[in-house]
Amino acid sequence: MALPSPNLDDRRFQQLVDEAKRYVQQRAPEWTDHNVSDPGVTLIETFAYLVDQLLYRLNRVPDKNYSAFLDLLGIRLFPPAAAGADVDFWLSAPQTDTVVLPAGTEVTTVRGESEEPPVFATTGELRIVPSELTHLLTAPRTGEQADRTRDIAENRDVPCFQAAPEPGDALLFGLPTAVPRCILAVHLDSRVEGVGVDPRQPPLVWEAWDGGGWRRCETGEDTTGGLNRPGEVIVHVPATHTASVIGDTRAGWLRCRVTEAEPGQPFYSESPTVREAAVFTVGGTMSVEHAETVTEVPLGTSEGVSGQTFRIGRPPILLDGGPPVVEVSSADGWQRWEVVEHFGRSGPDDRHVRVDVTDGEFSFPPVLREPDGTLRRCGAVPPKGAQIRVARYRTGGGPAGNVARGTLSVLLSSVPYIAQVSNREAARGGVAGETLDNAKLRAPEALRMQERAVTAEDHEIIARQAAPSVRRVRCLPAATGAGAVRVLVVPDAVADEGDDRLRFEQLIPSEQVLEAITTSLDERRLIGTRVLVEPPVYQGVTVVARLAVAPGGDPDAVRDAALAALYRHLNPLRGGPDGSGWPFGRPVQYGEIFGVLQRATGNALIEDIRLFPADPVTGRRGGPTDRIDVAAGALVFSYQHQVVVTPVEPEARG
């Protein structure tokens, strides 16, 4: 908590009036009429009003001085960060030519009643390349590849794997060229022979060749039931897909591979077969950001003097996509000036400029007077009359861009052949700009750390500064040995249904966030310290409760209230006793859950509660217990709570 700003004078209007009347009684006892109708009292109130305004302005001086001190220390407010997501652009029908979506294609959510919907723009060009099946190969784990293209063309039944499938068996699909970022529909006409598997959970994975190995693809709807019936599989091809030679054929390759069965997962007893196969492109995927790129913004005309400042009309400036591009006109065209953090290392001829990203202010190098009286230029000065512009910068961001999955459904830009858009995962990473109060809290930490990561708190502060979008950070000693620390990172997440029911994959930080934190800590860690940046371990918790509601009560409402309370309390982001996230290492106990349900359901009778530890990755659940211990570097995760509510039968009257 920051120290309170000093209040130099805490008197207010009425106190000033009362004090003046007391002085009147001491200095002029003959003045006895102190009613508000007296002209003298009117003058007292007028002067008290003016003095009250002066005191207000005087008490603002400490805040102004504090801001000036922060500026002298080089502490600037952090700009907002833009939320990002991957958006699928679905074609109205498969096309014969490539459909190109230019960078900056805009999508948004459905307009609400009061708030303006956030606008997202694509970060690059998306090329939706048409495709078809040109080659089909079978690749058993223990045998040689076999080309089955002719068999498929003649509608012969082709076994996908070995007669007794083994993990590693694969079916390869050759495409005319690579289709990075495209969405493919793989149509298969299969005969039911791959018995033994659960059609809802087949031990299969789809992969794409990226030039150095097979990379896993995300899949959408699968109506083949594990290659056991006619249907389609929607495959999202990664951006690294590359054409390559497999066997004697060069193509863009996909494969469907048999994986090891998870505990309790059925496996193939016989190989499925296909008699028809087709591949066609149905869409593409591109990343979008809640930001707008502004180009060719004029700043003004240079006066040819040092220390000039210019300001843009649409701050703030986002830096997560790179610094803004500043250009100055010259006889040879536009010259680019480099954006630097400070002018301390700038020579007299360096074309440098400094940017205040919060206010949108561009400052050119000043001139400093040395102790001997000479002047030192801290950089070049734009010549007099030269035009200055910002060729490109990004603005926007903020928490309004953190929207749930499936909500980016409106295409603002006009793009032919695009029927609909959608985001498979929630947009995240949007953070509001830093406030002055937060900068006051950060200043003592910056002075203490001196850009060095020594204590656990230092590591946590640097990690938050490197990735403002993360929700929680915890630094602990690593179990691998002395000199190693673990920095546990929990990202922010938005529940899909607007409640507190998070999916496990939402709590895993992205590779970009982990890399940014690792890079920042690596520059500031002590020599010999090894830093591991990773997500925490999540201990799944399943609560099974049985409640009874009095006659006339609503069992559905009680059930919904109980489930909402459980998901809210056992939440790593917003749960726990104080609502700031479940504490690291805090166990889950029977009595605490009983109290949560009792407060949420009111007069409902809690008949039974059972706690089950669960693995959120595999879904395996342990035995019932009254206490679930959580490791020091672990958090809880709500995994499929179950609440049964039954009405209480009214007593029979004799």
DOKOLVEX-887923 format. One record per residue (C-alpha): residue in one letter; chain; x, z, y. Coordinates in steps of 0.2 Angstrom, whole numbers, m for minus. Example, Ala and Ser with C-alpha at 12.3 -4.5 7.8 and 13.67 -1.06 7.14 Angstrom:
REM residues 2
A, A, 62, 39, m22;
S, A, 68, 36, m5;
//
This chain:
REM residues 654
M, A, 0, 0, 0;
A, A, 7, m5, 17;
L, A, 10, 9, 30;
P, A, m4, 10, 43;
S, A, 0, 1, 60;
P, A, 2, 15, 73;
N, A, m13, 18, 85;
L, A, m5, 20, 102;
D, A, m21, 27, 109;
D, A, m37, 30, 99;
R, A, m49, 34, 113;
R, A, m64, 24, 115;
F, A, m77, 20, 128;
Q, A, m88, 36, 127;
Q, A, m73, 47, 125;
L, A, m66, 40, 141;
V, A, m82, 43, 150;
D, A, m84, 61, 144;
E, A, m66, 64, 149;
A, A, m69, 57, 167;
K, A, m84, 68, 169;
R, A, m74, 84, 164;
Y, A, m61, 79, 177;
V, A, m75, 78, 190;
Q, A, m81, 95, 186;
Q, A, m63, 102, 189;
R, A, m59, 92, 205;
A, A, m76, 90, 213;
P, A, m88, 104, 208;
E, A, m100, 99, 221;
W, A, m104, 83, 212;
T, A, m118, 89, 200;
D, A, m128, 74, 196;
H, A, m120, 66, 181;
N, A, m135, 56, 175;
V, A, m133, 37, 171;
S, A, m143, 33, 187;
D, A, m130, 40, 198;
P, A, m118, 27, 206;
G, A, m103, 37, 203;
V, A, m107, 38, 185;
T, A, m109, 19, 185;
L, A, m92, 17, 192;
I, A, m85, 29, 179;
E, A, m93, 19, 165;
T, A, m86, 2, 172;
F, A, m68, 9, 173;
A, A, m70, 16, 155;
Y, A, m75, m1, 149;
L, A, m60, m9, 157;
V, A, m48, 4, 150;
D, A, m56, 2, 133;
Q, A, m52, m16, 133;
L, A, m34, m13, 139;
L, A, m31, 0, 125;
Y, A, m38, m13, 112;
R, A, m25, m25, 118;
L, A, m11, m12, 118;
N, A, m15, m7, 100;
R, A, m12, m26, 95;
V, A, 6, m25, 101;
P, A, 12, m17, 84;
D, A, 5, m31, 74;
K, A, 12, m44, 85;
N, A, 29, m36, 84;
Y, A, 28, m35, 65;
S, A, 24, m54, 65;
A, A, 40, m57, 76;
F, A, 50, m46, 64;
L, A, 44, m56, 49;
D, A, 49, m72, 57;
L, A, 67, m65, 62;
L, A, 69, m61, 43;
G, A, 64, m79, 38;
I, A, 48, m73, 29;
R, A, 35, m87, 31;
L, A, 17, m86, 24;
F, A, 15, m95, 7;
P, A, 4, m110, 8;
P, A, m11, m113, m3;
A, A, m9, m121, m20;
A, A, m19, m135, m27;
A, A, m29, m133, m44;
G, A, m26, m147, m57;
A, A, m34, m153, m72;
D, A, m35, m168, m84;
V, A, m50, m179, m82;
D, A, m56, m192, m94;
F, A, m63, m209, m87;
W, A, m75, m217, m100;
L, A, m78, m235, m100;
S, A, m95, m242, m101;
A, A, m90, m253, m115;
P, A, m73, m259, m123;
Q, A, m65, m272, m112;
T, A, m54, m287, m115;
D, A, m43, m284, m100;
T, A, m34, m269, m93;
V, A, m44, m258, m82;
V, A, m33, m251, m68;
L, A, m38, m235, m59;
P, A, m26, m233, m43;
A, A, m18, m217, m38;
G, A, m30, m207, m27;
T, A, m46, m211, m36;
E, A, m57, m197, m32;
V, A, m69, m186, m43;
T, A, m79, m171, m39;
T, A, m93, m159, m45;
V, A, m111, m160, m43;
R, A, m116, m155, m25;
G, A, m123, m138, m24;
E, A, m136, m131, m12;
S, A, m124, m123, 0;
E, A, m106, m126, m3;
E, A, m97, m143, m1;
P, A, m91, m149, m19;
P, A, m72, m149, m21;
V, A, m64, m166, m21;
F, A, m50, m170, m33;
A, A, m39, m186, m33;
T, A, m29, m194, m47;
T, A, m10, m191, m46;
G, A, m5, m208, m52;
E, A, m11, m225, m58;
L, A, m20, m225, m74;
R, A, m20, m241, m85;
I, A, m34, m242, m98;
V, A, m26, m255, m110;
P, A, m37, m264, m123;
S, A, m32, m261, m141;
E, A, m36, m266, m159;
L, A, m30, m263, m176;
T, A, m16, m275, m182;
H, A, m8, m265, m196;
L, A, m13, m251, m208;
L, A, 0, m242, m218;
T, A, m1, m228, m231;
A, A, 14, m216, m231;
P, A, 13, m203, m245;
R, A, 25, m189, m243;
T, A, 35, m192, m259;
G, A, 34, m211, m260;
E, A, 37, m227, m250;
Q, A, 26, m234, m236;
A, A, 13, m248, m241;
D, A, 6, m261, m230;
R, A, m13, m261, m233;
T, A, m18, m273, m219;
R, A, m23, m287, m231;
D, A, m34, m275, m242;
I, A, m44, m269, m226;
A, A, m46, m287, m220;
E, A, m54, m291, m238;
N, A, m65, m275, m238;
R, A, m56, m267, m252;
D, A, m56, m248, m255;
V, A, m39, m241, m249;
P, A, m35, m223, m254;
C, A, m29, m215, m238;
F, A, m17, m203, m247;
Q, A, m10, m200, m264;
A, A, m22, m197, m279;
A, A, m19, m179, m277;
P, A, m16, m177, m258;
E, A, m1, m166, m253;
P, A, 3, m160, m235;
G, A, 13, m174, m227;
D, A, 3, m188, m233;
A, A, m2, m200, m219;
L, A, m12, m215, m215;
L, A, m4, m226, m201;
F, A, m13, m237, m188;
G, A, m3, m251, m179;
L, A, m9, m256, m162;
P, A, m3, m272, m153;
T, A, 6, m261, m139;
A, A, 7, m244, m134;
V, A, m8, m236, m125;
P, A, m2, m221, m116;
R, A, m15, m210, m108;
C, A, m29, m220, m117;
I, A, m44, m213, m127;
L, A, m46, m223, m143;
A, A, m61, m223, m155;
V, A, m55, m225, m173;
H, A, m70, m232, m183;
L, A, m69, m230, m202;
D, A, m81, m235, m216;
S, A, m76, m222, m229;
R, A, m83, m219, m247;
V, A, m86, m201, m252;
E, A, m71, m197, m263;
G, A, m61, m184, m253;
V, A, m70, m170, m261;
G, A, m65, m152, m259;
V, A, m63, m151, m240;
D, A, m75, m143, m227;
P, A, m81, m158, m216;
R, A, m81, m147, m201;
Q, A, m63, m141, m204;
P, A, m53, m154, m213;
P, A, m34, m151, m215;
L, A, m30, m166, m204;
V, A, m20, m170, m188;
W, A, m19, m185, m178;
E, A, m2, m190, m170;
A, A, 6, m203, m159;
W, A, 24, m210, m160;
D, A, 33, m207, m143;
G, A, 50, m215, m148;
G, A, 58, m199, m154;
G, A, 45, m192, m165;
W, A, 27, m189, m169;
R, A, 17, m180, m155;
R, A, 1, m172, m159;
C, A, m15, m179, m151;
E, A, m30, m170, m145;
T, A, m46, m176, m154;
G, A, m64, m176, m148;
E, A, m79, m179, m159;
D, A, m76, m183, m177;
T, A, m91, m190, m186;
T, A, m81, m195, m202;
G, A, m81, m177, m209;
G, A, m63, m178, m214;
L, A, m63, m197, m218;
N, A, m77, m194, m230;
R, A, m91, m204, m222;
P, A, m93, m219, m210;
G, A, m90, m213, m193;
E, A, m78, m213, m178;
V, A, m64, m201, m172;
I, A, m60, m200, m154;
V, A, m41, m199, m151;
H, A, m33, m194, m134;
V, A, m16, m203, m134;
P, A, m2, m193, m125;
A, A, 7, m201, m110;
T, A, 23, m203, m120;
H, A, 16, m215, m132;
T, A, 29, m229, m135;
A, A, 29, m245, m146;
S, A, 42, m244, m160;
V, A, 47, m252, m176;
I, A, 41, m243, m192;
G, A, 45, m252, m208;
D, A, 47, m270, m202;
T, A, 33, m270, m189;
R, A, 34, m266, m171;
A, A, 18, m259, m164;
G, A, 11, m244, m155;
W, A, 8, m232, m170;
L, A, m4, m218, m173;
R, A, m6, m208, m189;
C, A, m18, m197, m198;
R, A, m8, m184, m207;
V, A, m13, m171, m220;
T, A, m8, m153, m215;
E, A, m5, m137, m224;
A, A, m22, m128, m227;
E, A, m25, m112, m217;
P, A, m29, m96, m226;
G, A, m47, m99, m233;
Q, A, m47, m117, m228;
P, A, m53, m129, m242;
F, A, m41, m143, m246;
Y, A, m43, m160, m254;
S, A, m44, m162, m272;
E, A, m45, m181, m272;
S, A, m40, m194, m258;
P, A, m53, m201, m247;
T, A, m54, m220, m246;
V, A, m58, m233, m232;
R, A, m64, m251, m234;
E, A, m66, m255, m215;
A, A, m56, m249, m200;
A, A, m56, m254, m182;
V, A, m48, m246, m166;
F, A, m53, m250, m148;
T, A, m50, m242, m132;
V, A, m65, m232, m124;
G, A, m57, m223, m109;
G, A, m41, m215, m102;
T, A, m35, m198, m96;
M, A, m26, m195, m79;
S, A, m22, m178, m71;
V, A, m31, m174, m54;
E, A, m27, m162, m41;
H, A, m38, m153, m28;
A, A, m28, m161, m14;
E, A, m28, m176, m2;
T, A, m13, m187, 2;
V, A, m13, m191, 21;
T, A, m2, m205, 27;
E, A, 6, m211, 43;
V, A, 1, m197, 54;
P, A, 9, m198, 72;
L, A, 17, m182, 78;
G, A, 21, m188, 96;
T, A, 36, m195, 106;
S, A, 53, m187, 107;
E, A, 59, m180, 124;
G, A, 77, m181, 118;
V, A, 80, m162, 119;
S, A, 84, m150, 106;
G, A, 72, m138, 98;
Q, A, 56, m149, 99;
T, A, 41, m144, 89;
F, A, 26, m154, 84;
R, A, 10, m150, 75;
I, A, m1, m159, 64;
G, A, m20, m158, 65;
R, A, m24, m154, 47;
P, A, m14, m140, 40;
P, A, m9, m133, 28;
I, A, 4, m143, 19;
L, A, 6, m142, 0;
L, A, 23, m142, m7;
D, A, 20, m142, m25;
G, A, 20, m162, m25;
G, A, 36, m163, m15;
P, A, 40, m160, 4;
P, A, 32, m170, 17;
V, A, 40, m186, 23;
V, A, 46, m186, 41;
E, A, 51, m202, 50;
V, A, 58, m206, 67;
S, A, 58, m224, 74;
S, A, 74, m233, 79;
A, A, 80, m250, 82;
D, A, 83, m253, 63;
G, A, 65, m247, 59;
W, A, 59, m230, 53;
Q, A, 73, m217, 48;
R, A, 69, m203, 36;
W, A, 73, m185, 41;
E, A, 76, m172, 28;
V, A, 65, m157, 27;
V, A, 76, m141, 25;
E, A, 73, m122, 24;
H, A, 84, m118, 38;
F, A, 97, m125, 50;
G, A, 111, m113, 45;
R, A, 121, m127, 36;
S, A, 116, m142, 46;
G, A, 130, m151, 55;
P, A, 128, m159, 72;
D, A, 124, m176, 65;
D, A, 112, m171, 51;
R, A, 95, m178, 52;
H, A, 86, m162, 47;
V, A, 68, m154, 51;
R, A, 60, m138, 47;
V, A, 42, m136, 42;
D, A, 30, m122, 44;
V, A, 18, m127, 30;
T, A, 4, m114, 35;
D, A, 3, m120, 53;
G, A, 8, m138, 50;
E, A, 22, m136, 63;
F, A, 38, m147, 62;
S, A, 53, m140, 71;
F, A, 69, m150, 75;
P, A, 86, m142, 76;
P, A, 90, m131, 91;
V, A, 106, m128, 101;
L, A, 115, m111, 100;
R, A, 127, m104, 112;
E, A, 143, m97, 104;
P, A, 152, m81, 110;
D, A, 165, m91, 119;
G, A, 151, m100, 129;
T, A, 152, m117, 120;
L, A, 136, m125, 113;
R, A, 134, m129, 95;
R, A, 121, m141, 89;
C, A, 112, m137, 73;
G, A, 107, m154, 69;
A, A, 104, m171, 76;
V, A, 91, m174, 90;
P, A, 78, m188, 90;
P, A, 82, m200, 104;
K, A, 71, m200, 120;
G, A, 56, m211, 118;
A, A, 57, m212, 99;
Q, A, 41, m211, 90;
I, A, 39, m197, 76;
R, A, 27, m198, 62;
V, A, 24, m190, 45;
A, A, 23, m204, 33;
R, A, 16, m194, 19;
Y, A, 10, m176, 16;
R, A, m3, m167, 5;
T, A, m16, m155, 11;
G, A, m30, m145, 3;
G, A, m29, m133, m11;
G, A, m37, m115, m13;
P, A, m47, m106, m26;
A, A, m62, m118, m23;
G, A, m53, m130, m35;
N, A, m54, m118, m50;
V, A, m69, m126, m58;
A, A, m75, m124, m76;
R, A, m73, m138, m89;
G, A, m86, m151, m89;
T, A, m90, m149, m71;
L, A, m80, m164, m64;
S, A, m93, m177, m68;
V, A, m95, m187, m52;
L, A, m84, m202, m48;
L, A, m83, m204, m29;
S, A, m72, m220, m29;
S, A, m79, m236, m34;
V, A, m70, m242, m50;
P, A, m78, m256, m61;
Y, A, m82, m253, m79;
I, A, m81, m234, m78;
A, A, m97, m226, m84;
Q, A, m93, m207, m83;
V, A, m80, m194, m80;
S, A, m77, m177, m87;
N, A, m64, m163, m88;
R, A, m61, m156, m105;
E, A, m53, m140, m98;
A, A, m56, m130, m83;
A, A, m46, m134, m67;
R, A, m34, m120, m63;
G, A, m19, m116, m52;
G, A, m29, m115, m35;
V, A, m23, m101, m24;
A, A, m27, m97, m7;
G, A, m14, m96, 7;
E, A, m5, m80, 9;
T, A, m12, m67, 22;
L, A, m2, m58, 35;
D, A, m6, m41, 27;
N, A, 2, m48, 10;
A, A, 17, m54, 20;
K, A, 19, m36, 27;
L, A, 19, m30, 9;
R, A, 31, m43, 3;
A, A, 44, m40, 17;
P, A, 51, m23, 11;
E, A, 52, m31, m7;
A, A, 62, m46, 0;
L, A, 74, m34, 9;
R, A, 77, m24, m6;
M, A, 79, m38, m19;
Q, A, 90, m49, m8;
E, A, 86, m63, m20;
R, A, 92, m54, m35;
A, A, 83, m50, m51;
V, A, 90, m33, m56;
T, A, 75, m22, m60;
A, A, 59, m26, m70;
E, A, 49, m26, m54;
D, A, 61, m38, m47;
H, A, 58, m50, m61;
E, A, 39, m48, m59;
I, A, 40, m52, m40;
I, A, 51, m67, m42;
A, A, 39, m74, m56;
R, A, 24, m72, m45;
Q, A, 32, m81, m30;
A, A, 38, m95, m42;
A, A, 20, m98, m49;
P, A, 7, m90, m37;
S, A, m7, m97, m49;
V, A, m3, m84, m62;
R, A, m14, m69, m64;
R, A, m3, m56, m71;
V, A, 16, m54, m75;
R, A, 24, m40, m85;
C, A, 43, m38, m88;
L, A, 49, m28, m103;
P, A, 65, m26, m113;
A, A, 67, m39, m127;
A, A, 68, m34, m145;
T, A, 82, m47, m148;
G, A, 96, m35, m141;
A, A, 104, m28, m126;
G, A, 104, m39, m110;
A, A, 88, m48, m114;
V, A, 71, m46, m105;
R, A, 54, m53, m108;
V, A, 43, m59, m94;
L, A, 25, m60, m100;
V, A, 14, m72, m90;
V, A, m5, m73, m90;
P, A, m13, m87, m81;
D, A, m29, m87, m71;
A, A, m44, m94, m80;
V, A, m62, m99, m77;
A, A, m75, m96, m91;
D, A, m84, m111, m96;
E, A, m101, m104, m95;
G, A, m99, m94, m79;
D, A, m97, m77, m88;
D, A, m82, m68, m95;
R, A, m81, m77, m112;
L, A, m64, m85, m112;
R, A, m56, m96, m125;
F, A, m40, m92, m132;
E, A, m31, m108, m126;
Q, A, m36, m104, m108;
L, A, m24, m89, m108;
I, A, m9, m99, m113;
P, A, 1, m104, m97;
S, A, 6, m122, m95;
E, A, 24, m128, m98;
Q, A, 26, m132, m80;
V, A, 22, m114, m75;
L, A, 34, m107, m88;
E, A, 48, m119, m82;
A, A, 45, m115, m64;
I, A, 47, m96, m67;
T, A, 62, m99, m79;
T, A, 71, m109, m66;
S, A, 68, m97, m52;
L, A, 73, m82, m63;
D, A, 88, m91, m69;
E, A, 95, m93, m52;
R, A, 93, m74, m48;
R, A, 96, m65, m64;
L, A, 112, m54, m67;
I, A, 126, m62, m76;
G, A, 124, m59, m95;
T, A, 106, m56, m94;
R, A, 95, m67, m105;
V, A, 77, m70, m98;
L, A, 63, m75, m110;
V, A, 47, m82, m101;
E, A, 32, m83, m112;
P, A, 14, m78, m114;
P, A, 10, m61, m121;
V, A, 4, m57, m139;
Y, A, m15, m56, m139;
Q, A, m23, m43, m150;
G, A, m41, m50, m155;
V, A, m55, m37, m155;
T, A, m72, m40, m163;
V, A, m85, m27, m160;
V, A, m100, m27, m172;
A, A, m114, m16, m165;
R, A, m132, m12, m170;
L, A, m144, m6, m157;
A, A, m162, m1, m157;
V, A, m174, m4, m142;
A, A, m190, 6, m139;
P, A, m207, m2, m141;
G, A, m211, m14, m127;
G, A, m192, m17, m123;
D, A, m184, m34, m123;
P, A, m172, m36, m138;
D, A, m165, m52, m131;
A, A, m161, m45, m114;
V, A, m153, m29, m122;
R, A, m142, m41, m133;
D, A, m137, m51, m118;
A, A, m132, m36, m108;
A, A, m122, m28, m122;
L, A, m113, m44, m126;
A, A, m109, m47, m107;
A, A, m103, m29, m105;
L, A, m91, m31, m121;
Y, A, m84, m48, m115;
R, A, m82, m41, m97;
H, A, m73, m25, m103;
L, A, m62, m32, m116;
N, A, m55, m45, m105;
P, A, m36, m47, m101;
L, A, m40, m54, m83;
R, A, m54, m44, m76;
G, A, m57, m30, m89;
G, A, m51, m13, m92;
P, A, m56, 4, m84;
D, A, m53, m2, m66;
G, A, m58, m21, m68;
S, A, m41, m27, m64;
G, A, m37, m33, m82;
W, A, m34, m24, m98;
P, A, m18, m13, m97;
F, A, m4, m19, m108;
G, A, m2, m8, m123;
R, A, m19, 1, m121;
P, A, m28, 4, m137;
V, A, m46, 0, m140;
Q, A, m56, 16, m146;
Y, A, m73, 19, m153;
G, A, m79, 31, m140;
E, A, m74, 20, m125;
I, A, m84, 5, m133;
F, A, m99, 17, m136;
G, A, m99, 22, m117;
V, A, m98, 3, m112;
L, A, m113, m1, m122;
Q, A, m123, 14, m117;
R, A, m120, 10, m98;
A, A, m125, m8, m101;
T, A, m140, m6, m111;
G, A, m148, 10, m103;
N, A, m161, 18, m114;
A, A, m157, 7, m130;
L, A, m152, 18, m145;
I, A, m134, 14, m152;
E, A, m135, 16, m170;
D, A, m119, 9, m176;
I, A, m102, 2, m169;
R, A, m88, m5, m179;
L, A, m71, m12, m172;
F, A, m62, m26, m181;
P, A, m44, m32, m177;
A, A, m44, m51, m177;
D, A, m31, m64, m175;
P, A, m37, m76, m162;
V, A, m26, m90, m168;
T, A, m31, m91, m187;
G, A, m48, m81, m185;
R, A, m43, m69, m199;
R, A, m52, m52, m197;
G, A, m46, m35, m203;
G, A, m56, m20, m209;
P, A, m67, m9, m199;
T, A, m58, 5, m189;
D, A, m62, 17, m175;
R, A, m46, 13, m166;
I, A, m36, m3, m163;
D, A, m18, m1, m157;
V, A, m11, m13, m146;
A, A, 8, m16, m144;
A, A, 17, m12, m128;
G, A, 18, m31, m123;
A, A, 1, m36, m129;
L, A, m16, m38, m122;
V, A, m33, m38, m130;
F, A, m44, m53, m132;
S, A, m63, m53, m136;
Y, A, m66, m63, m152;
Q, A, m84, m66, m157;
H, A, m93, m50, m154;
Q, A, m109, m48, m163;
V, A, m124, m37, m157;
V, A, m140, m35, m167;
V, A, m155, m27, m158;
T, A, m170, m22, m167;
P, A, m186, m14, m160;
V, A, m191, 3, m165;
E, A, m207, 4, m174;
P, A, m220, 15, m166;
E, A, m224, 32, m174;
A, A, m240, 32, m184;
R, A, m253, 44, m178;
G, A, m263, 54, m190;
//
